[in-house]
Amino acid sequence: MSEDNKTLCAHVEEELHVKDPQAYIQLIQPATHYCQGCGRSAAKAENVCKPQKLP
Ligand SMILES: [Zn+2]
């Protein structure tokens, strides 16, 4: 699995939001989905493990 295919959930486990905030922000803006599993928001459904569309 490449870095690009990792879910945000996996990125956060590895603390991308701490190590590389800019890269993390690019993954979540503009947020259109959120993860029902961990509550994270994301720009793409495939970036979270249990995607739900934001209203
Ligand atoms: Zn998740």
mmCIF file of the protein (N, C-alpha, C, O) and its ligand, coordinates in Angstrom:
data_MODEL
# 
_entry.id   MODEL 
# 
loop_
_entity.id 
_entity.type 
_entity.pdbx_number_of_molecules 
1 polymer     1 
2 non-polymer 1 
# 
_entity_poly.entity_id                      1 
_entity_poly.type                           'polypeptide(L)' 
_entity_poly.nstd_linkage                   no 
_entity_poly.nstd_monomer                   no 
_entity_poly.pdbx_seq_one_letter_code       MSEDNKTLCAHVEEELHVKDPQAYIQLIQPATHYCQGCGRSAAKAENVCKPQKLP 
_entity_poly.pdbx_seq_one_letter_code_can   MSEDNKTLCAHVEEELHVKDPQAYIQLIQPATHYCQGCGRSAAKAENVCKPQKLP 
_entity_poly.pdbx_strand_id                 A 
# 
loop_
_entity_poly_seq.entity_id 
_entity_poly_seq.num 
_entity_poly_seq.mon_id 
_entity_poly_seq.hetero 
1 1  MET n 
1 2  SER n 
1 3  GLU n 
1 4  ASP n 
1 5  ASN n 
1 6  LYS n 
1 7  THR n 
1 8  LEU n 
1 9  CYS n 
1 10 ALA n 
1 11 HIS n 
1 12 VAL n 
1 13 GLU n 
1 14 GLU n 
1 15 GLU n 
1 16 LEU n 
1 17 HIS n 
1 18 VAL n 
1 19 LYS n 
1 20 ASP n 
1 21 PRO n 
1 22 GLN n 
1 23 ALA n 
1 24 TYR n 
1 25 ILE n 
1 26 GLN n 
1 27 LEU n 
1 28 ILE n 
1 29 GLN n 
1 30 PRO n 
1 31 ALA n 
1 32 THR n 
1 33 HIS n 
1 34 TYR n 
1 35 CYS n 
1 36 GLN n 
1 37 GLY n 
1 38 CYS n 
1 39 GLY n 
1 40 ARG n 
1 41 SER n 
1 42 ALA n 
1 43 ALA n 
1 44 LYS n 
1 45 ALA n 
1 46 GLU n 
1 47 ASN n 
1 48 VAL n 
1 49 CYS n 
1 50 LYS n 
1 51 PRO n 
1 52 GLN n 
1 53 LYS n 
1 54 LEU n 
1 55 PRO n 
# 
loop_
_struct_asym.id 
_struct_asym.entity_id 
A 1 
B 2 
# 
loop_
_chem_comp.id 
_chem_comp.type 
_chem_comp.mon_nstd_flag 
ALA 'L-peptide linking' y 
ARG 'L-peptide linking' y 
ASN 'L-peptide linking' y 
ASP 'L-peptide linking' y 
CYS 'L-peptide linking' y 
GLN 'L-peptide linking' y 
GLU 'L-peptide linking' y 
GLY 'peptide linking'   y 
HIS 'L-peptide linking' y 
ILE 'L-peptide linking' y 
LEU 'L-peptide linking' y 
LYS 'L-peptide linking' y 
MET 'L-peptide linking' y 
PRO 'L-peptide linking' y 
SER 'L-peptide linking' y 
THR 'L-peptide linking' y 
TYR 'L-peptide linking' y 
VAL 'L-peptide linking' y 
ZN  non-polymer         . 
# 
_pdbx_entity_nonpoly.entity_id   2 
_pdbx_entity_nonpoly.name        ? 
_pdbx_entity_nonpoly.comp_id     ZN 
# 
_pdbx_nonpoly_scheme.asym_id         B 
_pdbx_nonpoly_scheme.entity_id       2 
_pdbx_nonpoly_scheme.mon_id          ZN 
_pdbx_nonpoly_scheme.ndb_seq_num     1 
_pdbx_nonpoly_scheme.pdb_seq_num     101 
_pdbx_nonpoly_scheme.auth_seq_num    101 
_pdbx_nonpoly_scheme.pdb_mon_id      ZN 
_pdbx_nonpoly_scheme.auth_mon_id     ZN 
_pdbx_nonpoly_scheme.pdb_strand_id   A 
_pdbx_nonpoly_scheme.pdb_ins_code    . 
# 
loop_
_atom_site.group_PDB 
_atom_site.id 
_atom_site.type_symbol 
_atom_site.label_atom_id 
_atom_site.label_alt_id 
_atom_site.label_comp_id 
_atom_site.label_asym_id 
_atom_site.label_entity_id 
_atom_site.label_seq_id 
_atom_site.pdbx_PDB_ins_code 
_atom_site.Cartn_x 
_atom_site.Cartn_y 
_atom_site.Cartn_z 
_atom_site.occupancy 
_atom_site.B_iso_or_equiv 
_atom_site.pdbx_formal_charge 
_atom_site.auth_seq_id 
_atom_site.auth_comp_id 
_atom_site.auth_asym_id 
_atom_site.auth_atom_id 
_atom_site.pdbx_PDB_model_num 
ATOM   1   N  N  . MET A 1 1  ? 0.852   -1.206 0.000  1.00 0.00 ? 1   MET A N  1 
ATOM   2   C  CA . MET A 1 1  ? 0.000   0.000  0.000  1.00 0.00 ? 1   MET A CA 1 
ATOM   3   C  C  . MET A 1 1  ? 0.887   1.256  0.000  1.00 0.00 ? 1   MET A C  1 
ATOM   4   O  O  . MET A 1 1  ? 1.779   1.371  0.840  1.00 0.00 ? 1   MET A O  1 
ATOM   5   N  N  . SER A 1 2  ? 0.659   2.183  -0.915 1.00 0.00 ? 2   SER A N  1 
ATOM   6   C  CA . SER A 1 2  ? 1.464   3.408  -0.960 1.00 0.00 ? 2   SER A CA 1 
ATOM   7   C  C  . SER A 1 2  ? 0.953   4.413  0.061  1.00 0.00 ? 2   SER A C  1 
ATOM   8   O  O  . SER A 1 2  ? -0.147  4.265  0.593  1.00 0.00 ? 2   SER A O  1 
ATOM   9   N  N  . GLU A 1 3  ? 1.753   5.431  0.329  1.00 0.00 ? 3   GLU A N  1 
ATOM   10  C  CA . GLU A 1 3  ? 1.349   6.486  1.262  1.00 0.00 ? 3   GLU A CA 1 
ATOM   11  C  C  . GLU A 1 3  ? 0.040   7.133  0.813  1.00 0.00 ? 3   GLU A C  1 
ATOM   12  O  O  . GLU A 1 3  ? -0.792  7.501  1.642  1.00 0.00 ? 3   GLU A O  1 
ATOM   13  N  N  . ASP A 1 4  ? -0.141  7.270  -0.514 1.00 0.00 ? 4   ASP A N  1 
ATOM   14  C  CA . ASP A 1 4  ? -1.316  7.950  -1.033 1.00 0.00 ? 4   ASP A CA 1 
ATOM   15  C  C  . ASP A 1 4  ? -2.603  7.179  -0.782 1.00 0.00 ? 4   ASP A C  1 
ATOM   16  O  O  . ASP A 1 4  ? -3.683  7.766  -0.720 1.00 0.00 ? 4   ASP A O  1 
ATOM   17  N  N  . ASN A 1 5  ? -2.486  5.873  -0.639 1.00 0.00 ? 5   ASN A N  1 
ATOM   18  C  CA . ASN A 1 5  ? -3.684  5.064  -0.464 1.00 0.00 ? 5   ASN A CA 1 
ATOM   19  C  C  . ASN A 1 5  ? -4.050  4.823  0.993  1.00 0.00 ? 5   ASN A C  1 
ATOM   20  O  O  . ASN A 1 5  ? -5.067  4.197  1.291  1.00 0.00 ? 5   ASN A O  1 
ATOM   21  N  N  . LYS A 1 6  ? -3.236  5.313  1.878  1.00 0.00 ? 6   LYS A N  1 
ATOM   22  C  CA . LYS A 1 6  ? -3.492  5.142  3.302  1.00 0.00 ? 6   LYS A CA 1 
ATOM   23  C  C  . LYS A 1 6  ? -4.714  5.946  3.731  1.00 0.00 ? 6   LYS A C  1 
ATOM   24  O  O  . LYS A 1 6  ? -4.936  7.054  3.244  1.00 0.00 ? 6   LYS A O  1 
ATOM   25  N  N  . THR A 1 7  ? -5.492  5.394  4.632  1.00 0.00 ? 7   THR A N  1 
ATOM   26  C  CA . THR A 1 7  ? -6.607  6.180  5.159  1.00 0.00 ? 7   THR A CA 1 
ATOM   27  C  C  . THR A 1 7  ? -6.087  7.219  6.145  1.00 0.00 ? 7   THR A C  1 
ATOM   28  O  O  . THR A 1 7  ? -5.007  7.072  6.719  1.00 0.00 ? 7   THR A O  1 
ATOM   29  N  N  . LEU A 1 8  ? -6.864  8.253  6.326  1.00 0.00 ? 8   LEU A N  1 
ATOM   30  C  CA . LEU A 1 8  ? -6.511  9.275  7.317  1.00 0.00 ? 8   LEU A CA 1 
ATOM   31  C  C  . LEU A 1 8  ? -6.376  8.639  8.686  1.00 0.00 ? 8   LEU A C  1 
ATOM   32  O  O  . LEU A 1 8  ? -5.530  9.017  9.496  1.00 0.00 ? 8   LEU A O  1 
ATOM   33  N  N  . CYS A 1 9  ? -7.238  7.662  8.918  1.00 0.00 ? 9   CYS A N  1 
ATOM   34  C  CA . CYS A 1 9  ? -7.218  6.967  10.204 1.00 0.00 ? 9   CYS A CA 1 
ATOM   35  C  C  . CYS A 1 9  ? -5.825  6.376  10.449 1.00 0.00 ? 9   CYS A C  1 
ATOM   36  O  O  . CYS A 1 9  ? -5.296  6.437  11.559 1.00 0.00 ? 9   CYS A O  1 
ATOM   37  N  N  . ALA A 1 10 ? -5.243  5.805  9.389  1.00 0.00 ? 10  ALA A N  1 
ATOM   38  C  CA . ALA A 1 10 ? -3.900  5.234  9.495  1.00 0.00 ? 10  ALA A CA 1 
ATOM   39  C  C  . ALA A 1 10 ? -2.856  6.340  9.621  1.00 0.00 ? 10  ALA A C  1 
ATOM   40  O  O  . ALA A 1 10 ? -1.897  6.215  10.383 1.00 0.00 ? 10  ALA A O  1 
ATOM   41  N  N  . HIS A 1 11 ? -3.050  7.429  8.862  1.00 0.00 ? 11  HIS A N  1 
ATOM   42  C  CA . HIS A 1 11 ? -2.106  8.547  8.960  1.00 0.00 ? 11  HIS A CA 1 
ATOM   43  C  C  . HIS A 1 11 ? -2.078  9.115  10.369 1.00 0.00 ? 11  HIS A C  1 
ATOM   44  O  O  . HIS A 1 11 ? -1.013  9.419  10.906 1.00 0.00 ? 11  HIS A O  1 
ATOM   45  N  N  . VAL A 1 12 ? -3.249  9.255  10.959 1.00 0.00 ? 12  VAL A N  1 
ATOM   46  C  CA . VAL A 1 12 ? -3.326  9.833  12.301 1.00 0.00 ? 12  VAL A CA 1 
ATOM   47  C  C  . VAL A 1 12 ? -2.686  8.892  13.317 1.00 0.00 ? 12  VAL A C  1 
ATOM   48  O  O  . VAL A 1 12 ? -2.058  9.340  14.276 1.00 0.00 ? 12  VAL A O  1 
ATOM   49  N  N  . GLU A 1 13 ? -2.847  7.595  13.104 1.00 0.00 ? 13  GLU A N  1 
ATOM   50  C  CA . GLU A 1 13 ? -2.176  6.640  13.987 1.00 0.00 ? 13  GLU A CA 1 
ATOM   51  C  C  . GLU A 1 13 ? -0.673  6.862  13.970 1.00 0.00 ? 13  GLU A C  1 
ATOM   52  O  O  . GLU A 1 13 ? 0.005   6.683  14.982 1.00 0.00 ? 13  GLU A O  1 
ATOM   53  N  N  . GLU A 1 14 ? -0.157  7.255  12.804 1.00 0.00 ? 14  GLU A N  1 
ATOM   54  C  CA . GLU A 1 14 ? 1.279   7.530  12.682 1.00 0.00 ? 14  GLU A CA 1 
ATOM   55  C  C  . GLU A 1 14 ? 1.604   8.994  12.928 1.00 0.00 ? 14  GLU A C  1 
ATOM   56  O  O  . GLU A 1 14 ? 2.729   9.440  12.705 1.00 0.00 ? 14  GLU A O  1 
ATOM   57  N  N  . GLU A 1 15 ? 0.607   9.731  13.389 1.00 0.00 ? 15  GLU A N  1 
ATOM   58  C  CA . GLU A 1 15 ? 0.777   11.138 13.783 1.00 0.00 ? 15  GLU A CA 1 
ATOM   59  C  C  . GLU A 1 15 ? 1.212   12.059 12.651 1.00 0.00 ? 15  GLU A C  1 
ATOM   60  O  O  . GLU A 1 15 ? 2.042   12.948 12.842 1.00 0.00 ? 15  GLU A O  1 
ATOM   61  N  N  . LEU A 1 16 ? 0.632   11.832 11.454 1.00 0.00 ? 16  LEU A N  1 
ATOM   62  C  CA . LEU A 1 16 ? 0.922   12.742 10.337 1.00 0.00 ? 16  LEU A CA 1 
ATOM   63  C  C  . LEU A 1 16 ? 0.505   14.171 10.682 1.00 0.00 ? 16  LEU A C  1 
ATOM   64  O  O  . LEU A 1 16 ? 1.178   15.131 10.307 1.00 0.00 ? 16  LEU A O  1 
ATOM   65  N  N  . HIS A 1 17 ? -0.608  14.300 11.397 1.00 0.00 ? 17  HIS A N  1 
ATOM   66  C  CA . HIS A 1 17 ? -1.107  15.635 11.753 1.00 0.00 ? 17  HIS A CA 1 
ATOM   67  C  C  . HIS A 1 17 ? -0.137  16.381 12.664 1.00 0.00 ? 17  HIS A C  1 
ATOM   68  O  O  . HIS A 1 17 ? -0.199  17.606 12.769 1.00 0.00 ? 17  HIS A O  1 
ATOM   69  N  N  . VAL A 1 18 ? 0.767   15.641 13.329 1.00 0.00 ? 18  VAL A N  1 
ATOM   70  C  CA . VAL A 1 18 ? 1.785   16.253 14.184 1.00 0.00 ? 18  VAL A CA 1 
ATOM   71  C  C  . VAL A 1 18 ? 3.086   16.436 13.400 1.00 0.00 ? 18  VAL A C  1 
ATOM   72  O  O  . VAL A 1 18 ? 3.729   17.483 13.472 1.00 0.00 ? 18  VAL A O  1 
ATOM   73  N  N  . LYS A 1 19 ? 3.462   15.383 12.641 1.00 0.00 ? 19  LYS A N  1 
ATOM   74  C  CA . LYS A 1 19 ? 4.743   15.398 11.926 1.00 0.00 ? 19  LYS A CA 1 
ATOM   75  C  C  . LYS A 1 19 ? 4.714   16.281 10.697 1.00 0.00 ? 19  LYS A C  1 
ATOM   76  O  O  . LYS A 1 19 ? 5.707   16.940 10.391 1.00 0.00 ? 19  LYS A O  1 
ATOM   77  N  N  . ASP A 1 20 ? 3.585   16.311 9.977  1.00 0.00 ? 20  ASP A N  1 
ATOM   78  C  CA . ASP A 1 20 ? 3.489   17.073 8.738  1.00 0.00 ? 20  ASP A CA 1 
ATOM   79  C  C  . ASP A 1 20 ? 2.088   17.672 8.609  1.00 0.00 ? 20  ASP A C  1 
ATOM   80  O  O  . ASP A 1 20 ? 1.286   17.218 7.793  1.00 0.00 ? 20  ASP A O  1 
ATOM   81  N  N  . PRO A 1 21 ? 1.799   18.695 9.421  1.00 0.00 ? 21  PRO A N  1 
ATOM   82  C  CA . PRO A 1 21 ? 0.452   19.273 9.445  1.00 0.00 ? 21  PRO A CA 1 
ATOM   83  C  C  . PRO A 1 21 ? -0.028  19.732 8.075  1.00 0.00 ? 21  PRO A C  1 
ATOM   84  O  O  . PRO A 1 21 ? -1.207  19.574 7.760  1.00 0.00 ? 21  PRO A O  1 
ATOM   85  N  N  . GLN A 1 22 ? 0.853   20.295 7.252  1.00 0.00 ? 22  GLN A N  1 
ATOM   86  C  CA . GLN A 1 22 ? 0.441   20.769 5.926  1.00 0.00 ? 22  GLN A CA 1 
ATOM   87  C  C  . GLN A 1 22 ? -0.096  19.625 5.070  1.00 0.00 ? 22  GLN A C  1 
ATOM   88  O  O  . GLN A 1 22 ? -1.124  19.769 4.407  1.00 0.00 ? 22  GLN A O  1 
ATOM   89  N  N  . ALA A 1 23 ? 0.597   18.498 5.086  1.00 0.00 ? 23  ALA A N  1 
ATOM   90  C  CA . ALA A 1 23 ? 0.156   17.342 4.301  1.00 0.00 ? 23  ALA A CA 1 
ATOM   91  C  C  . ALA A 1 23 ? -1.182  16.840 4.826  1.00 0.00 ? 23  ALA A C  1 
ATOM   92  O  O  . ALA A 1 23 ? -2.057  16.449 4.053  1.00 0.00 ? 23  ALA A O  1 
ATOM   93  N  N  . TYR A 1 24 ? -1.333  16.855 6.140  1.00 0.00 ? 24  TYR A N  1 
ATOM   94  C  CA . TYR A 1 24 ? -2.575  16.391 6.759  1.00 0.00 ? 24  TYR A CA 1 
ATOM   95  C  C  . TYR A 1 24 ? -3.738  17.303 6.383  1.00 0.00 ? 24  TYR A C  1 
ATOM   96  O  O  . TYR A 1 24 ? -4.828  16.836 6.055  1.00 0.00 ? 24  TYR A O  1 
ATOM   97  N  N  . ILE A 1 25 ? -3.486  18.621 6.436  1.00 0.00 ? 25  ILE A N  1 
ATOM   98  C  CA . ILE A 1 25 ? -4.539  19.592 6.110  1.00 0.00 ? 25  ILE A CA 1 
ATOM   99  C  C  . ILE A 1 25 ? -5.001  19.410 4.664  1.00 0.00 ? 25  ILE A C  1 
ATOM   100 O  O  . ILE A 1 25 ? -6.192  19.513 4.372  1.00 0.00 ? 25  ILE A O  1 
ATOM   101 N  N  . GLN A 1 26 ? -4.051  19.136 3.755  1.00 0.00 ? 26  GLN A N  1 
ATOM   102 C  CA . GLN A 1 26 ? -4.421  18.929 2.353  1.00 0.00 ? 26  GLN A CA 1 
ATOM   103 C  C  . GLN A 1 26 ? -5.333  17.725 2.185  1.00 0.00 ? 26  GLN A C  1 
ATOM   104 O  O  . GLN A 1 26 ? -6.163  17.686 1.277  1.00 0.00 ? 26  GLN A O  1 
ATOM   105 N  N  . LEU A 1 27 ? -5.175  16.740 3.065  1.00 0.00 ? 27  LEU A N  1 
ATOM   106 C  CA . LEU A 1 27 ? -6.000  15.533 2.966  1.00 0.00 ? 27  LEU A CA 1 
ATOM   107 C  C  . LEU A 1 27 ? -7.417  15.764 3.479  1.00 0.00 ? 27  LEU A C  1 
ATOM   108 O  O  . LEU A 1 27 ? -8.348  15.064 3.080  1.00 0.00 ? 27  LEU A O  1 
ATOM   109 N  N  . ILE A 1 28 ? -7.579  16.747 4.363  1.00 0.00 ? 28  ILE A N  1 
ATOM   110 C  CA . ILE A 1 28 ? -8.912  16.931 4.960  1.00 0.00 ? 28  ILE A CA 1 
ATOM   111 C  C  . ILE A 1 28 ? -9.666  18.125 4.406  1.00 0.00 ? 28  ILE A C  1 
ATOM   112 O  O  . ILE A 1 28 ? -10.826 18.332 4.762  1.00 0.00 ? 28  ILE A O  1 
ATOM   113 N  N  . GLN A 1 29 ? -9.029  18.933 3.525  1.00 0.00 ? 29  GLN A N  1 
ATOM   114 C  CA . GLN A 1 29 ? -9.713  20.104 2.982  1.00 0.00 ? 29  GLN A CA 1 
ATOM   115 C  C  . GLN A 1 29 ? -10.025 19.944 1.506  1.00 0.00 ? 29  GLN A C  1 
ATOM   116 O  O  . GLN A 1 29 ? -9.161  19.468 0.769  1.00 0.00 ? 29  GLN A O  1 
ATOM   117 N  N  . PRO A 1 30 ? -11.207 20.312 1.029  1.00 0.00 ? 30  PRO A N  1 
ATOM   118 C  CA . PRO A 1 30 ? -12.355 20.655 1.850  1.00 0.00 ? 30  PRO A CA 1 
ATOM   119 C  C  . PRO A 1 30 ? -13.059 19.375 2.275  1.00 0.00 ? 30  PRO A C  1 
ATOM   120 O  O  . PRO A 1 30 ? -13.333 18.505 1.448  1.00 0.00 ? 30  PRO A O  1 
ATOM   121 N  N  . ALA A 1 31 ? -13.343 19.265 3.530  1.00 0.00 ? 31  ALA A N  1 
ATOM   122 C  CA . ALA A 1 31 ? -13.936 18.034 4.042  1.00 0.00 ? 31  ALA A CA 1 
ATOM   123 C  C  . ALA A 1 31 ? -15.353 17.851 3.515  1.00 0.00 ? 31  ALA A C  1 
ATOM   124 O  O  . ALA A 1 31 ? -16.192 18.745 3.634  1.00 0.00 ? 31  ALA A O  1 
ATOM   125 N  N  . THR A 1 32 ? -15.609 16.692 2.934  1.00 0.00 ? 32  THR A N  1 
ATOM   126 C  CA . THR A 1 32 ? -16.955 16.384 2.445  1.00 0.00 ? 32  THR A CA 1 
ATOM   127 C  C  . THR A 1 32 ? -17.458 15.083 3.060  1.00 0.00 ? 32  THR A C  1 
ATOM   128 O  O  . THR A 1 32 ? -18.627 14.726 2.913  1.00 0.00 ? 32  THR A O  1 
ATOM   129 N  N  . HIS A 1 33 ? -16.581 14.395 3.738  1.00 0.00 ? 33  HIS A N  1 
ATOM   130 C  CA . HIS A 1 33 ? -16.926 13.121 4.353  1.00 0.00 ? 33  HIS A CA 1 
ATOM   131 C  C  . HIS A 1 33 ? -16.362 13.069 5.766  1.00 0.00 ? 33  HIS A C  1 
ATOM   132 O  O  . HIS A 1 33 ? -15.442 13.808 6.117  1.00 0.00 ? 33  HIS A O  1 
ATOM   133 N  N  . TYR A 1 34 ? -16.932 12.187 6.558  1.00 0.00 ? 34  TYR A N  1 
ATOM   134 C  CA . TYR A 1 34 ? -16.349 11.951 7.868  1.00 0.00 ? 34  TYR A CA 1 
ATOM   135 C  C  . TYR A 1 34 ? -16.359 10.462 8.134  1.00 0.00 ? 34  TYR A C  1 
ATOM   136 O  O  . TYR A 1 34 ? -17.075 9.695  7.491  1.00 0.00 ? 34  TYR A O  1 
ATOM   137 N  N  . CYS A 1 35 ? -15.550 10.077 9.095  1.00 0.00 ? 35  CYS A N  1 
ATOM   138 C  CA . CYS A 1 35 ? -15.442 8.659  9.407  1.00 0.00 ? 35  CYS A CA 1 
ATOM   139 C  C  . CYS A 1 35 ? -16.347 8.299  10.570 1.00 0.00 ? 35  CYS A C  1 
ATOM   140 O  O  . CYS A 1 35 ? -16.242 8.857  11.662 1.00 0.00 ? 35  CYS A O  1 
ATOM   141 N  N  . GLN A 1 36 ? -17.234 7.357  10.309 1.00 0.00 ? 36  GLN A N  1 
ATOM   142 C  CA . GLN A 1 36 ? -18.156 6.931  11.352 1.00 0.00 ? 36  GLN A CA 1 
ATOM   143 C  C  . GLN A 1 36 ? -17.411 6.102  12.400 1.00 0.00 ? 36  GLN A C  1 
ATOM   144 O  O  . GLN A 1 36 ? -17.846 5.972  13.544 1.00 0.00 ? 36  GLN A O  1 
ATOM   145 N  N  . GLY A 1 37 ? -16.283 5.549  11.976 1.00 0.00 ? 37  GLY A N  1 
ATOM   146 C  CA . GLY A 1 37 ? -15.492 4.741  12.893 1.00 0.00 ? 37  GLY A CA 1 
ATOM   147 C  C  . GLY A 1 37 ? -14.691 5.582  13.877 1.00 0.00 ? 37  GLY A C  1 
ATOM   148 O  O  . GLY A 1 37 ? -14.670 5.275  15.069 1.00 0.00 ? 37  GLY A O  1 
ATOM   149 N  N  . CYS A 1 38 ? -14.019 6.657  13.393 1.00 0.00 ? 38  CYS A N  1 
ATOM   150 C  CA . CYS A 1 38 ? -13.149 7.452  14.278 1.00 0.00 ? 38  CYS A CA 1 
ATOM   151 C  C  . CYS A 1 38 ? -13.528 8.913  14.350 1.00 0.00 ? 38  CYS A C  1 
ATOM   152 O  O  . CYS A 1 38 ? -12.905 9.663  15.102 1.00 0.00 ? 38  CYS A O  1 
ATOM   153 N  N  . GLY A 1 39 ? -14.533 9.352  13.592 1.00 0.00 ? 39  GLY A N  1 
ATOM   154 C  CA . GLY A 1 39 ? -14.986 10.736 13.699 1.00 0.00 ? 39  GLY A CA 1 
ATOM   155 C  C  . GLY A 1 39 ? -14.152 11.747 12.945 1.00 0.00 ? 39  GLY A C  1 
ATOM   156 O  O  . GLY A 1 39 ? -14.363 12.950 13.093 1.00 0.00 ? 39  GLY A O  1 
ATOM   157 N  N  . ARG A 1 40 ? -13.199 11.283 12.132 1.00 0.00 ? 40  ARG A N  1 
ATOM   158 C  CA . ARG A 1 40 ? -12.374 12.219 11.380 1.00 0.00 ? 40  ARG A CA 1 
ATOM   159 C  C  . ARG A 1 40 ? -13.112 12.745 10.160 1.00 0.00 ? 40  ARG A C  1 
ATOM   160 O  O  . ARG A 1 40 ? -14.005 12.084 9.631  1.00 0.00 ? 40  ARG A O  1 
ATOM   161 N  N  . SER A 1 41 ? -12.729 13.954 9.710  1.00 0.00 ? 41  SER A N  1 
ATOM   162 C  CA . SER A 1 41 ? -13.277 14.479 8.469  1.00 0.00 ? 41  SER A CA 1 
ATOM   163 C  C  . SER A 1 41 ? -12.216 14.362 7.383  1.00 0.00 ? 41  SER A C  1 
ATOM   164 O  O  . SER A 1 41 ? -11.016 14.382 7.658  1.00 0.00 ? 41  SER A O  1 
ATOM   165 N  N  . ALA A 1 42 ? -12.690 14.237 6.125  1.00 0.00 ? 42  ALA A N  1 
ATOM   166 C  CA . ALA A 1 42 ? -11.779 14.027 5.011  1.00 0.00 ? 42  ALA A CA 1 
ATOM   167 C  C  . ALA A 1 42 ? -12.363 14.588 3.725  1.00 0.00 ? 42  ALA A C  1 
ATOM   168 O  O  . ALA A 1 42 ? -13.578 14.737 3.596  1.00 0.00 ? 42  ALA A O  1 
ATOM   169 N  N  . ALA A 1 43 ? -11.476 14.902 2.762  1.00 0.00 ? 43  ALA A N  1 
ATOM   170 C  CA . ALA A 1 43 ? -11.923 15.394 1.464  1.00 0.00 ? 43  ALA A CA 1 
ATOM   171 C  C  . ALA A 1 43 ? -12.462 14.258 0.600  1.00 0.00 ? 43  ALA A C  1 
ATOM   172 O  O  . ALA A 1 43 ? -13.328 14.481 -0.246 1.00 0.00 ? 43  ALA A O  1 
ATOM   173 N  N  . LYS A 1 44 ? -11.958 13.046 0.805  1.00 0.00 ? 44  LYS A N  1 
ATOM   174 C  CA . LYS A 1 44 ? -12.364 11.921 -0.029 1.00 0.00 ? 44  LYS A CA 1 
ATOM   175 C  C  . LYS A 1 44 ? -12.830 10.748 0.825  1.00 0.00 ? 44  LYS A C  1 
ATOM   176 O  O  . LYS A 1 44 ? -12.233 10.431 1.854  1.00 0.00 ? 44  LYS A O  1 
ATOM   177 N  N  . ALA A 1 45 ? -13.896 10.121 0.382  1.00 0.00 ? 45  ALA A N  1 
ATOM   178 C  CA . ALA A 1 45 ? -14.458 8.999  1.129  1.00 0.00 ? 45  ALA A CA 1 
ATOM   179 C  C  . ALA A 1 45 ? -13.422 7.899  1.335  1.00 0.00 ? 45  ALA A C  1 
ATOM   180 O  O  . ALA A 1 45 ? -13.402 7.245  2.378  1.00 0.00 ? 45  ALA A O  1 
ATOM   181 N  N  . GLU A 1 46 ? -12.555 7.695  0.331  1.00 0.00 ? 46  GLU A N  1 
ATOM   182 C  CA . GLU A 1 46 ? -11.602 6.591  0.428  1.00 0.00 ? 46  GLU A CA 1 
ATOM   183 C  C  . GLU A 1 46 ? -10.485 6.847  1.444  1.00 0.00 ? 46  GLU A C  1 
ATOM   184 O  O  . GLU A 1 46 ? -9.671  5.963  1.713  1.00 0.00 ? 46  GLU A O  1 
ATOM   185 N  N  . ASN A 1 47 ? -10.451 8.064  2.008  1.00 0.00 ? 47  ASN A N  1 
ATOM   186 C  CA . ASN A 1 47 ? -9.401  8.385  2.970  1.00 0.00 ? 47  ASN A CA 1 
ATOM   187 C  C  . ASN A 1 47 ? -9.755  8.067  4.412  1.00 0.00 ? 47  ASN A C  1 
ATOM   188 O  O  . ASN A 1 47 ? -8.936  8.262  5.310  1.00 0.00 ? 47  ASN A O  1 
ATOM   189 N  N  . VAL A 1 48 ? -10.968 7.578  4.642  1.00 0.00 ? 48  VAL A N  1 
ATOM   190 C  CA . VAL A 1 48 ? -11.332 7.154  5.993  1.00 0.00 ? 48  VAL A CA 1 
ATOM   191 C  C  . VAL A 1 48 ? -11.857 5.727  5.957  1.00 0.00 ? 48  VAL A C  1 
ATOM   192 O  O  . VAL A 1 48 ? -12.221 5.217  4.898  1.00 0.00 ? 48  VAL A O  1 
ATOM   193 N  N  . CYS A 1 49 ? -11.893 5.078  7.134  1.00 0.00 ? 49  CYS A N  1 
ATOM   194 C  CA . CYS A 1 49 ? -12.229 3.647  7.131  1.00 0.00 ? 49  CYS A CA 1 
ATOM   195 C  C  . CYS A 1 49 ? -13.728 3.375  7.066  1.00 0.00 ? 49  CYS A C  1 
ATOM   196 O  O  . CYS A 1 49 ? -14.142 2.351  6.524  1.00 0.00 ? 49  CYS A O  1 
ATOM   197 N  N  . LYS A 1 50 ? -14.562 4.289  7.618  1.00 0.00 ? 50  LYS A N  1 
ATOM   198 C  CA . LYS A 1 50 ? -16.020 4.107  7.537  1.00 0.00 ? 50  LYS A CA 1 
ATOM   199 C  C  . LYS A 1 50 ? -16.664 5.400  7.069  1.00 0.00 ? 50  LYS A C  1 
ATOM   200 O  O  . LYS A 1 50 ? -17.296 6.104  7.856  1.00 0.00 ? 50  LYS A O  1 
ATOM   201 N  N  . PRO A 1 51 ? -16.502 5.720  5.763  1.00 0.00 ? 51  PRO A N  1 
ATOM   202 C  CA . PRO A 1 51 ? -16.944 7.016  5.256  1.00 0.00 ? 51  PRO A CA 1 
ATOM   203 C  C  . PRO A 1 51 ? -18.449 7.238  5.313  1.00 0.00 ? 51  PRO A C  1 
ATOM   204 O  O  . PRO A 1 51 ? -19.244 6.356  4.988  1.00 0.00 ? 51  PRO A O  1 
ATOM   205 N  N  . GLN A 1 52 ? -18.817 8.452  5.738  1.00 0.00 ? 52  GLN A N  1 
ATOM   206 C  CA . GLN A 1 52 ? -20.200 8.918  5.682  1.00 0.00 ? 52  GLN A CA 1 
ATOM   207 C  C  . GLN A 1 52 ? -20.149 10.302 5.062  1.00 0.00 ? 52  GLN A C  1 
ATOM   208 O  O  . GLN A 1 52 ? -19.285 11.104 5.416  1.00 0.00 ? 52  GLN A O  1 
ATOM   209 N  N  . LYS A 1 53 ? -21.068 10.599 4.132  1.00 0.00 ? 53  LYS A N  1 
ATOM   210 C  CA . LYS A 1 53 ? -21.052 11.907 3.495  1.00 0.00 ? 53  LYS A CA 1 
ATOM   211 C  C  . LYS A 1 53 ? -21.539 12.980 4.458  1.00 0.00 ? 53  LYS A C  1 
ATOM   212 O  O  . LYS A 1 53 ? -22.496 12.769 5.203  1.00 0.00 ? 53  LYS A O  1 
ATOM   213 N  N  . LEU A 1 54 ? -20.867 14.144 4.438  1.00 0.00 ? 54  LEU A N  1 
ATOM   214 C  CA . LEU A 1 54 ? -21.341 15.257 5.249  1.00 0.00 ? 54  LEU A CA 1 
ATOM   215 C  C  . LEU A 1 54 ? -22.582 15.835 4.582  1.00 0.00 ? 54  LEU A C  1 
ATOM   216 O  O  . LEU A 1 54 ? -22.647 15.896 3.354  1.00 0.00 ? 54  LEU A O  1 
ATOM   217 N  N  . PRO A 1 55 ? -23.553 16.255 5.359  1.00 0.00 ? 55  PRO A N  1 
ATOM   218 C  CA . PRO A 1 55 ? -24.769 16.820 4.773  1.00 0.00 ? 55  PRO A CA 1 
ATOM   219 C  C  . PRO A 1 55 ? -24.503 18.156 4.063  1.00 0.00 ? 55  PRO A C  1 
ATOM   220 O  O  . PRO A 1 55 ? -25.427 18.760 3.517  1.00 0.00 ? 55  PRO A O  1 
HETATM 221 ZN ZN . ZN  B 2 .  ? -11.723 5.802  10.509 1.00 0.00 2 101 ZN  A ZN 1 
# 
